[in-house]
Amino acid sequence: MNEPKCPVPREQQPTNEFIELSKSKIFSWPKTKKSLILVLIKFWVLGFALFLVISSGSIYFKTYIIKYILLCFFSSLSIPLLISIRLYLGWNHVFKRLSSERVEYEESGWYDGQVWVKPLVLKEKESLIASIEVKPILKNLIQIFSIILALALTGILLFQYNNF
């Protein structure tokens, strides 16, 4: 049985997008949960140092040192939060393209978009990649995103309802 030739350009094929994303230096961080957590903690510490320097000129915080440090601690969570959101969006895009029955692609530019229906064999292969390779990465990113969000909300509530 003859398989129809794939009209989708090579760089827009979902399997190749997955391979390129996996090889990417930044997007390969979530492949293991431990490495992602270490990278995000490094960014959190760097963000904390940056926020300490930026807000050190405030007279208000010179009188309330504990509030100053806690504010820097919780506001520096924004950097790992943004990184984890970006990683999630990239991996979620690839997941949707791998698990979809159709592939949207552009032949030469944004104005000539096409849709190609995947053959059954390719659809099964890409669904397997999506469920085995990409879904655990998305699950890890959601867990880490939830932890960061919980810490940030704790900080917001701490400053909203406590005067120290």
Secondary structure, DSSP 8 states (H G I E B T S, - for coil): -------S-GGGSHHHHHHHHHHSTTTTGGGSHHHHHHHHHHHHHHHHHHHHHHHTT-HHHHH-HHHHHHHHHHHTTHHHHHHHHHHHHHHHHHHHHHH-SEEEEESSSGGGEEEEE--HHHHHHHHHHIIIIIHHHHHHHHHHHHHHHHHHHHHHHHHHH---
